[in-house]
């Protein structure tokens, strides 16, 4: 069974990926014609990508590691 911290990291990874998908699939397209909004979504897209990378690294240290060795 996973500890709460690992589970929380996994849940956040899912949320960040879903958010990134919405930005790419819908939000950027819907904001065409507004340069400020396009710039905002592009910045947020980069931020989400970085959050996902960080979460991935954290999860690698927790999944598969024996309890108490984190």
Phi and psi restraints in degrees (range 20) as a CNS / XPLOR table:
assign (resid 1 and name C) (resid 2 and name N)
       (resid 2 and name CA) (resid 2 and name C) 1.0 -80.3 20.0 2
assign (resid 2 and name N) (resid 2 and name CA)
       (resid 2 and name C) (resid 3 and name N) 1.0 147.2 20.0 2
assign (resid 2 and name C) (resid 3 and name N)
       (resid 3 and name CA) (resid 3 and name C) 1.0 -77.6 20.0 2
assign (resid 3 and name N) (resid 3 and name CA)
       (resid 3 and name C) (resid 4 and name N) 1.0 164.7 20.0 2
assign (resid 3 and name C) (resid 4 and name N)
       (resid 4 and name CA) (resid 4 and name C) 1.0 -58.6 20.0 2
assign (resid 4 and name N) (resid 4 and name CA)
       (resid 4 and name C) (resid 5 and name N) 1.0 -39.3 20.0 2
assign (resid 4 and name C) (resid 5 and name N)
       (resid 5 and name CA) (resid 5 and name C) 1.0 -61.7 20.0 2
assign (resid 5 and name N) (resid 5 and name CA)
       (resid 5 and name C) (resid 6 and name N) 1.0 -46.0 20.0 2
assign (resid 5 and name C) (resid 6 and name N)
       (resid 6 and name CA) (resid 6 and name C) 1.0 -64.5 20.0 2
assign (resid 6 and name N) (resid 6 and name CA)
       (resid 6 and name C) (resid 7 and name N) 1.0 -43.6 20.0 2
assign (resid 6 and name C) (resid 7 and name N)
       (resid 7 and name CA) (resid 7 and name C) 1.0 -60.2 20.0 2
assign (resid 7 and name N) (resid 7 and name CA)
       (resid 7 and name C) (resid 8 and name N) 1.0 -44.0 20.0 2
assign (resid 7 and name C) (resid 8 and name N)
       (resid 8 and name CA) (resid 8 and name C) 1.0 -60.4 20.0 2
assign (resid 8 and name N) (resid 8 and name CA)
       (resid 8 and name C) (resid 9 and name N) 1.0 -42.3 20.0 2
assign (resid 8 and name C) (resid 9 and name N)
       (resid 9 and name CA) (resid 9 and name C) 1.0 -62.1 20.0 2
assign (resid 9 and name N) (resid 9 and name CA)
       (resid 9 and name C) (resid 10 and name N) 1.0 -41.3 20.0 2
assign (resid 9 and name C) (resid 10 and name N)
       (resid 10 and name CA) (resid 10 and name C) 1.0 -64.8 20.0 2
assign (resid 10 and name N) (resid 10 and name CA)
       (resid 10 and name C) (resid 11 and name N) 1.0 -44.0 20.0 2
assign (resid 10 and name C) (resid 11 and name N)
       (resid 11 and name CA) (resid 11 and name C) 1.0 -61.7 20.0 2
assign (resid 11 and name N) (resid 11 and name CA)
       (resid 11 and name C) (resid 12 and name N) 1.0 -42.8 20.0 2
assign (resid 11 and name C) (resid 12 and name N)
       (resid 12 and name CA) (resid 12 and name C) 1.0 -66.1 20.0 2
assign (resid 12 and name N) (resid 12 and name CA)
       (resid 12 and name C) (resid 13 and name N) 1.0 -36.8 20.0 2
assign (resid 12 and name C) (resid 13 and name N)
       (resid 13 and name CA) (resid 13 and name C) 1.0 -59.5 20.0 2
assign (resid 13 and name N) (resid 13 and name CA)
       (resid 13 and name C) (resid 14 and name N) 1.0 -43.5 20.0 2
assign (resid 13 and name C) (resid 14 and name N)
       (resid 14 and name CA) (resid 14 and name C) 1.0 -62.6 20.0 2
assign (resid 14 and name N) (resid 14 and name CA)
       (resid 14 and name C) (resid 15 and name N) 1.0 -46.0 20.0 2
assign (resid 14 and name C) (resid 15 and name N)
       (resid 15 and name CA) (resid 15 and name C) 1.0 -61.7 20.0 2
assign (resid 15 and name N) (resid 15 and name CA)
       (resid 15 and name C) (resid 16 and name N) 1.0 -43.6 20.0 2
assign (resid 15 and name C) (resid 16 and name N)
       (resid 16 and name CA) (resid 16 and name C) 1.0 -63.7 20.0 2
assign (resid 16 and name N) (resid 16 and name CA)
       (resid 16 and name C) (resid 17 and name N) 1.0 -41.1 20.0 2
assign (resid 16 and name C) (resid 17 and name N)
       (resid 17 and name CA) (resid 17 and name C) 1.0 -66.3 20.0 2
assign (resid 17 and name N) (resid 17 and name CA)
       (resid 17 and name C) (resid 18 and name N) 1.0 -40.4 20.0 2
assign (resid 17 and name C) (resid 18 and name N)
       (resid 18 and name CA) (resid 18 and name C) 1.0 -63.9 20.0 2
assign (resid 18 and name N) (resid 18 and name CA)
       (resid 18 and name C) (resid 19 and name N) 1.0 -42.2 20.0 2
assign (resid 18 and name C) (resid 19 and name N)
       (resid 19 and name CA) (resid 19 and name C) 1.0 -63.7 20.0 2
assign (resid 19 and name N) (resid 19 and name CA)
       (resid 19 and name C) (resid 20 and name N) 1.0 -44.6 20.0 2
assign (resid 19 and name C) (resid 20 and name N)
       (resid 20 and name CA) (resid 20 and name C) 1.0 -60.7 20.0 2
assign (resid 20 and name N) (resid 20 and name CA)
       (resid 20 and name C) (resid 21 and name N) 1.0 -41.2 20.0 2
assign (resid 20 and name C) (resid 21 and name N)
       (resid 21 and name CA) (resid 21 and name C) 1.0 -60.5 20.0 2
assign (resid 21 and name N) (resid 21 and name CA)
       (resid 21 and name C) (resid 22 and name N) 1.0 -44.7 20.0 2
assign (resid 21 and name C) (resid 22 and name N)
       (resid 22 and name CA) (resid 22 and name C) 1.0 -63.8 20.0 2
assign (resid 22 and name N) (resid 22 and name CA)
       (resid 22 and name C) (resid 23 and name N) 1.0 -40.0 20.0 2
assign (resid 22 and name C) (resid 23 and name N)
       (resid 23 and name CA) (resid 23 and name C) 1.0 -59.9 20.0 2
assign (resid 23 and name N) (resid 23 and name CA)
       (resid 23 and name C) (resid 24 and name N) 1.0 -48.1 20.0 2
assign (resid 23 and name C) (resid 24 and name N)
       (resid 24 and name CA) (resid 24 and name C) 1.0 -71.4 20.0 2
assign (resid 24 and name N) (resid 24 and name CA)
       (resid 24 and name C) (resid 25 and name N) 1.0 -39.2 20.0 2
assign (resid 24 and name C) (resid 25 and name N)
       (resid 25 and name CA) (resid 25 and name C) 1.0 -80.5 20.0 2
assign (resid 25 and name N) (resid 25 and name CA)
       (resid 25 and name C) (resid 26 and name N) 1.0 -34.5 20.0 2
assign (resid 25 and name C) (resid 26 and name N)
       (resid 26 and name CA) (resid 26 and name C) 1.0 -127.9 20.0 2
assign (resid 26 and name N) (resid 26 and name CA)
       (resid 26 and name C) (resid 27 and name N) 1.0 -55.0 20.0 2
assign (resid 26 and name C) (resid 27 and name N)
       (resid 27 and name CA) (resid 27 and name C) 1.0 -61.0 20.0 2
assign (resid 27 and name N) (resid 27 and name CA)
       (resid 27 and name C) (resid 28 and name N) 1.0 -44.7 20.0 2
assign (resid 27 and name C) (resid 28 and name N)
       (resid 28 and name CA) (resid 28 and name C) 1.0 -65.0 20.0 2
assign (resid 28 and name N) (resid 28 and name CA)
       (resid 28 and name C) (resid 29 and name N) 1.0 -40.9 20.0 2
assign (resid 28 and name C) (resid 29 and name N)
       (resid 29 and name CA) (resid 29 and name C) 1.0 -64.9 20.0 2
assign (resid 29 and name N) (resid 29 and name CA)
       (resid 29 and name C) (resid 30 and name N) 1.0 -42.9 20.0 2
assign (resid 29 and name C) (resid 30 and name N)
       (resid 30 and name CA) (resid 30 and name C) 1.0 -66.2 20.0 2
assign (resid 30 and name N) (resid 30 and name CA)
       (resid 30 and name C) (resid 31 and name N) 1.0 -22.4 20.0 2
assign (resid 30 and name C) (resid 31 and name N)
       (resid 31 and name CA) (resid 31 and name C) 1.0 -95.1 20.0 2
assign (resid 31 and name N) (resid 31 and name CA)
       (resid 31 and name C) (resid 32 and name N) 1.0 6.6 20.0 2
assign (resid 31 and name C) (resid 32 and name N)
       (resid 32 and name CA) (resid 32 and name C) 1.0 -55.6 20.0 2
assign (resid 32 and name N) (resid 32 and name CA)
       (resid 32 and name C) (resid 33 and name N) 1.0 134.8 20.0 2
assign (resid 32 and name C) (resid 33 and name N)
       (resid 33 and name CA) (resid 33 and name C) 1.0 103.0 20.0 2
assign (resid 33 and name N) (resid 33 and name CA)
       (resid 33 and name C) (resid 34 and name N) 1.0 -13.1 20.0 2
assign (resid 33 and name C) (resid 34 and name N)
       (resid 34 and name CA) (resid 34 and name C) 1.0 -122.2 20.0 2
assign (resid 34 and name N) (resid 34 and name CA)
       (resid 34 and name C) (resid 35 and name N) 1.0 103.1 20.0 2
assign (resid 34 and name C) (resid 35 and name N)
       (resid 35 and name CA) (resid 35 and name C) 1.0 -60.7 20.0 2
assign (resid 35 and name N) (resid 35 and name CA)
       (resid 35 and name C) (resid 36 and name N) 1.0 -38.4 20.0 2
assign (resid 35 and name C) (resid 36 and name N)
       (resid 36 and name CA) (resid 36 and name C) 1.0 -64.4 20.0 2
assign (resid 36 and name N) (resid 36 and name CA)
       (resid 36 and name C) (resid 37 and name N) 1.0 -42.4 20.0 2
assign (resid 36 and name C) (resid 37 and name N)
       (resid 37 and name CA) (resid 37 and name C) 1.0 -68.4 20.0 2
assign (resid 37 and name N) (resid 37 and name CA)
       (resid 37 and name C) (resid 38 and name N) 1.0 -41.4 20.0 2
assign (resid 37 and name C) (resid 38 and name N)
       (resid 38 and name CA) (resid 38 and name C) 1.0 -58.4 20.0 2
assign (resid 38 and name N) (resid 38 and name CA)
       (resid 38 and name C) (resid 39 and name N) 1.0 -45.0 20.0 2
assign (resid 38 and name C) (resid 39 and name N)
       (resid 39 and name CA) (resid 39 and name C) 1.0 -62.9 20.0 2
assign (resid 39 and name N) (resid 39 and name CA)
       (resid 39 and name C) (resid 40 and name N) 1.0 -39.8 20.0 2
assign (resid 39 and name C) (resid 40 and name N)
       (resid 40 and name CA) (resid 40 and name C) 1.0 -61.5 20.0 2
assign (resid 40 and name N) (resid 40 and name CA)
       (resid 40 and name C) (resid 41 and name N) 1.0 -49.2 20.0 2
assign (resid 40 and name C) (resid 41 and name N)
       (resid 41 and name CA) (resid 41 and name C) 1.0 -64.8 20.0 2
assign (resid 41 and name N) (resid 41 and name CA)
       (resid 41 and name C) (resid 42 and name N) 1.0 -36.2 20.0 2
assign (resid 41 and name C) (resid 42 and name N)
       (resid 42 and name CA) (resid 42 and name C) 1.0 -66.5 20.0 2
assign (resid 42 and name N) (resid 42 and name CA)
       (resid 42 and name C) (resid 43 and name N) 1.0 -40.1 20.0 2
assign (resid 42 and name C) (resid 43 and name N)
       (resid 43 and name CA) (resid 43 and name C) 1.0 -65.3 20.0 2
assign (resid 43 and name N) (resid 43 and name CA)
       (resid 43 and name C) (resid 44 and name N) 1.0 -44.9 20.0 2
assign (resid 43 and name C) (resid 44 and name N)
       (resid 44 and name CA) (resid 44 and name C) 1.0 -64.1 20.0 2
assign (resid 44 and name N) (resid 44 and name CA)
       (resid 44 and name C) (resid 45 and name N) 1.0 -36.6 20.0 2
assign (resid 44 and name C) (resid 45 and name N)
       (resid 45 and name CA) (resid 45 and name C) 1.0 -60.1 20.0 2
assign (resid 45 and name N) (resid 45 and name CA)
       (resid 45 and name C) (resid 46 and name N) 1.0 -45.8 20.0 2
assign (resid 45 and name C) (resid 46 and name N)
       (resid 46 and name CA) (resid 46 and name C) 1.0 -62.9 20.0 2
assign (resid 46 and name N) (resid 46 and name CA)
       (resid 46 and name C) (resid 47 and name N) 1.0 -41.6 20.0 2
assign (resid 46 and name C) (resid 47 and name N)
       (resid 47 and name CA) (resid 47 and name C) 1.0 -60.4 20.0 2
assign (resid 47 and name N) (resid 47 and name CA)
       (resid 47 and name C) (resid 48 and name N) 1.0 -45.2 20.0 2
assign (resid 47 and name C) (resid 48 and name N)
       (resid 48 and name CA) (resid 48 and name C) 1.0 -63.0 20.0 2
assign (resid 48 and name N) (resid 48 and name CA)
       (resid 48 and name C) (resid 49 and name N) 1.0 -42.5 20.0 2
assign (resid 48 and name C) (resid 49 and name N)
       (resid 49 and name CA) (resid 49 and name C) 1.0 -58.7 20.0 2
assign (resid 49 and name N) (resid 49 and name CA)
       (resid 49 and name C) (resid 50 and name N) 1.0 -41.5 20.0 2
assign (resid 49 and name C) (resid 50 and name N)
       (resid 50 and name CA) (resid 50 and name C) 1.0 -67.5 20.0 2
assign (resid 50 and name N) (resid 50 and name CA)
       (resid 50 and name C) (resid 51 and name N) 1.0 -42.0 20.0 2
assign (resid 50 and name C) (resid 51 and name N)
       (resid 51 and name CA) (resid 51 and name C) 1.0 -60.1 20.0 2
assign (resid 51 and name N) (resid 51 and name CA)
       (resid 51 and name C) (resid 52 and name N) 1.0 -41.8 20.0 2
assign (resid 51 and name C) (resid 52 and name N)
       (resid 52 and name CA) (resid 52 and name C) 1.0 -64.3 20.0 2
assign (resid 52 and name N) (resid 52 and name CA)
       (resid 52 and name C) (resid 53 and name N) 1.0 -42.1 20.0 2
assign (resid 52 and name C) (resid 53 and name N)
       (resid 53 and name CA) (resid 53 and name C) 1.0 -60.8 20.0 2
assign (resid 53 and name N) (resid 53 and name CA)
       (resid 53 and name C) (resid 54 and name N) 1.0 -44.8 20.0 2
assign (resid 53 and name C) (resid 54 and name N)
       (resid 54 and name CA) (resid 54 and name C) 1.0 -63.3 20.0 2
assign (resid 54 and name N) (resid 54 and name CA)
       (resid 54 and name C) (resid 55 and name N) 1.0 -45.1 20.0 2
assign (resid 54 and name C) (resid 55 and name N)
       (resid 55 and name CA) (resid 55 and name C) 1.0 -61.8 20.0 2
assign (resid 55 and name N) (resid 55 and name CA)
       (resid 55 and name C) (resid 56 and name N) 1.0 -40.7 20.0 2
assign (resid 55 and name C) (resid 56 and name N)
       (resid 56 and name CA) (resid 56 and name C) 1.0 -59.1 20.0 2
assign (resid 56 and name N) (resid 56 and name CA)
       (resid 56 and name C) (resid 57 and name N) 1.0 -45.8 20.0 2
assign (resid 56 and name C) (resid 57 and name N)
       (resid 57 and name CA) (resid 57 and name C) 1.0 -63.8 20.0 2
assign (resid 57 and name N) (resid 57 and name CA)
       (resid 57 and name C) (resid 58 and name N) 1.0 -42.7 20.0 2
assign (resid 57 and name C) (resid 58 and name N)
       (resid 58 and name CA) (resid 58 and name C) 1.0 -62.8 20.0 2
assign (resid 58 and name N) (resid 58 and name CA)
       (resid 58 and name C) (resid 59 and name N) 1.0 -43.7 20.0 2
assign (resid 58 and name C) (resid 59 and name N)
       (resid 59 and name CA) (resid 59 and name C) 1.0 -64.5 20.0 2
assign (resid 59 and name N) (resid 59 and name CA)
       (resid 59 and name C) (resid 60 and name N) 1.0 -35.8 20.0 2
assign (resid 59 and name C) (resid 60 and name N)
       (resid 60 and name CA) (resid 60 and name C) 1.0 -60.6 20.0 2
assign (resid 60 and name N) (resid 60 and name CA)
       (resid 60 and name C) (resid 61 and name N) 1.0 -30.9 20.0 2
assign (resid 60 and name C) (resid 61 and name N)
       (resid 61 and name CA) (resid 61 and name C) 1.0 -80.1 20.0 2
assign (resid 61 and name N) (resid 61 and name CA)
       (resid 61 and name C) (resid 62 and name N) 1.0 -16.9 20.0 2
assign (resid 61 and name C) (resid 62 and name N)
       (resid 62 and name CA) (resid 62 and name C) 1.0 -104.9 20.0 2
assign (resid 62 and name N) (resid 62 and name CA)
       (resid 62 and name C) (resid 63 and name N) 1.0 -37.6 20.0 2
assign (resid 62 and name C) (resid 63 and name N)
       (resid 63 and name CA) (resid 63 and name C) 1.0 -78.7 20.0 2
assign (resid 63 and name N) (resid 63 and name CA)
       (resid 63 and name C) (resid 64 and name N) 1.0 126.0 20.0 2
assign (resid 63 and name C) (resid 64 and name N)
       (resid 64 and name CA) (resid 64 and name C) 1.0 90.8 20.0 2
assign (resid 64 and name N) (resid 64 and name CA)
       (resid 64 and name C) (resid 65 and name N) 1.0 -15.2 20.0 2
assign (resid 64 and name C) (resid 65 and name N)
       (resid 65 and name CA) (resid 65 and name C) 1.0 -78.6 20.0 2
assign (resid 65 and name N) (resid 65 and name CA)
       (resid 65 and name C) (resid 66 and name N) 1.0 136.4 20.0 2
assign (resid 65 and name C) (resid 66 and name N)
       (resid 66 and name CA) (resid 66 and name C) 1.0 -60.2 20.0 2
assign (resid 66 and name N) (resid 66 and name CA)
       (resid 66 and name C) (resid 67 and name N) 1.0 149.4 20.0 2
assign (resid 66 and name C) (resid 67 and name N)
       (resid 67 and name CA) (resid 67 and name C) 1.0 -55.8 20.0 2
assign (resid 67 and name N) (resid 67 and name CA)
       (resid 67 and name C) (resid 68 and name N) 1.0 138.4 20.0 2
assign (resid 67 and name C) (resid 68 and name N)
       (resid 68 and name CA) (resid 68 and name C) 1.0 84.7 20.0 2
assign (resid 68 and name N) (resid 68 and name CA)
       (resid 68 and name C) (resid 69 and name N) 1.0 -2.7 20.0 2
assign (resid 68 and name C) (resid 69 and name N)
       (resid 69 and name CA) (resid 69 and name C) 1.0 -109.8 20.0 2
assign (resid 69 and name N) (resid 69 and name CA)
       (resid 69 and name C) (resid 70 and name N) 1.0 24.2 20.0 2
